[in-house]
């Protein structure tokens, strides 16, 4: 049996587990600069918007259920940014450190390249050295450090932007 996590497209049935992971991250970390947890209704709206815009939402699974999830969407809404996306990946607390985040980011990089995207961007809390190291190992480079742009848990937070220029694929040759 392989140690690689099973990566699959998310379905609406996965939303309770996805939201449990995301809300735990909101409650207990600075990986998400939000203090407002997702309700089921907000989760369905988010899921439907991803699908409507053609952006992937993937999950990692094992026998215990959903162990992590990832997606990407527009980096900025203006038309000239259409070839750039920003991703988000989160892993269930009891599953961190087992390669799930790496598998999810790798899957998203491949999907973005297949869609003809040129750059994937990651916004990472400056204190999250594990995520910064993971992204660096996957070809991301640090391109910006924003000081004290977030405030959570009674302290100012710095945000690191990293980017990965995606290799061209046959699917993207000649597309604009």
C-alpha positions in Angstrom: 0.0 0.0 0.0 1.3 3.5 -0.9 2.0 6.1 1.7 0.9 8.8 -0.8 -2.4 10.4 0.2 -5.3 9.9 -2.2 -6.1 13.2 -3.8 -9.6 13.6 -5.2 -12.0 16.3 -6.4 -14.1 17.6 -3.5 -17.8 17.1 -3.5 -20.5 18.9 -1.5 -20.6 15.9 0.8 -17.1 16.7 1.9 -18.0 20.2 3.1 -18.6 19.3 6.8 -15.1 17.8 7.0 -13.5 20.6 5.0 -15.1 23.3 7.2 -14.1 21.4 10.3 -10.4 21.6 9.2 -10.7 25.2 8.1 -12.5 26.4 11.2 -9.9 24.7 13.4 -7.2 26.5 11.5 -9.1 29.8 12.0 -9.5 29.2 15.8 -6.0 28.0 16.5 -3.5 29.5 14.1 -2.4 32.4 12.1 -2.4 30.4 8.8 -5.7 32.2 8.0 -6.0 35.9 8.7 -9.6 35.7 9.8 -11.4 35.3 13.1 -14.7 34.5 11.6 -15.4 30.8 11.1 -17.3 29.4 8.1 -20.9 28.4 8.6 -22.3 25.6 6.4 -24.2 28.2 4.3 -21.0 30.2 3.7 -19.2 26.9 2.9 -21.8 26.0 0.2 -21.6 29.4 -1.3 -17.8 29.2 -1.4 -17.9 25.7 -2.9 -20.4 26.7 -5.6 -18.3 29.8 -6.5 -15.2 27.7 -7.0 -17.1 25.4 -9.3 -18.8 28.3 -11.2 -15.4 29.9 -11.9 -13.8 26.6 -12.9 -11.3 26.5 -10.0 -10.4 23.2 -8.4 -11.2 22.2 -4.9 -9.4 19.0 -4.0 -9.2 16.9 -0.9 -6.8 14.3 0.5 -8.5 11.2 1.9 -7.6 8.2 3.9 -9.8 5.7 5.9 -10.5 8.4 8.5 -12.0 10.7 5.9 -10.8 14.1 4.6 -7.3 14.8 5.9 -6.7 18.0 4.0 -8.0 20.3 1.2 -6.7 22.8 -1.2 -7.9 25.2 -3.9 -6.8 28.2 -5.9 -8.6 31.2 -7.3 -7.9 34.6 -8.8 -4.9 36.4 -7.5 -6.5 39.7 -8.3 -9.7 40.4 -10.2 -8.3 42.6 -13.0 -8.1 40.9 -16.4 -4.3 41.2 -16.9 -3.9 39.0 -13.8 -5.9 36.1 -15.4 -2.7 33.9 -15.7 -1.9 34.1 -12.0 -3.7 32.3 -9.2 -3.3 32.2 -5.4 -3.7 28.9 -3.6 -4.8 27.8 -0.2 -4.0 24.4 1.4 -4.9 23.2 4.9 -4.4 19.9 6.7 -6.3 18.3 9.5 -4.5 18.9 12.8 -3.9 15.2 13.5 -2.5 14.6 10.0 0.1 17.4 9.7 3.7 16.4 9.0 2.8 13.4 6.9 3.2 14.8 3.3 -0.5 15.7 2.8 0.2 19.4 2.3 3.0 18.6 -0.2 0.7 16.3 -2.1 -2.1 18.9 -2.2 0.2 21.8 -3.4 1.7 19.5 -6.0 -1.7 18.6 -7.3 -2.7 22.2 -7.5 0.5 23.2 -9.3 -0.3 20.5 -11.9 -3.9 21.6 -12.3 -2.9 25.3 -12.6 -0.4 24.4 -15.3 -2.9 22.3 -17.2 -5.3 25.3 -17.1 -2.7 27.5 -18.7 -1.9 29.5 -15.6 1.6 31.0 -15.5 2.2 31.8 -11.8 0.9 30.4 -8.5 1.1 32.6 -5.5 1.2 31.7 -1.8 0.5 34.1 1.0 2.0 32.6 4.2 2.3 33.9 7.7 6.0 34.9 8.3 6.1 32.7 11.4 5.0 29.6 9.5 8.5 28.3 8.8 7.1 24.8 7.9 4.9 26.1 5.1 7.6 28.4 3.9 10.0 25.5 3.7 7.5 23.3 2.0 6.8 25.9 -0.7 10.5 26.6 -1.2 11.1 22.8 -1.7 8.4 22.9 -4.4 10.0 25.7 -6.4 8.4 28.7 -4.8 10.6 31.8 -4.1 9.9 34.6 -1.6 9.0 37.8 -3.5 7.6 40.0 -0.8 7.4 40.5 3.0 4.6 42.7 4.3 5.1 43.9 7.8 2.3 44.1 10.3 -0.5 43.7 7.8 -2.6 41.4 9.9 -3.7 41.5 13.5 -4.8 38.3 15.4 -4.5 36.9 18.8 -3.5 40.3 20.1 -0.4 40.8 17.9 0.7 42.1 14.5 1.3 39.6 11.8 3.7 39.7 8.9 2.8 38.1 5.6 5.2 36.5 3.1 4.3 36.2 -0.5 5.9 33.4 -2.5 5.5 32.6 -6.1 6.1 29.7 -8.5 6.4 30.3 -12.2 4.7 27.3 -13.7 6.3 25.3 -16.5 4.4 25.6 -19.8 2.4 22.6 -20.7 1.0 21.4 -24.1 -2.4 22.5 -22.9 -1.2 26.1 -22.5 0.9 26.5 -25.7 -0.8 29.1 -27.8 -3.5 30.0 -25.3 -3.8 33.6 -24.2 
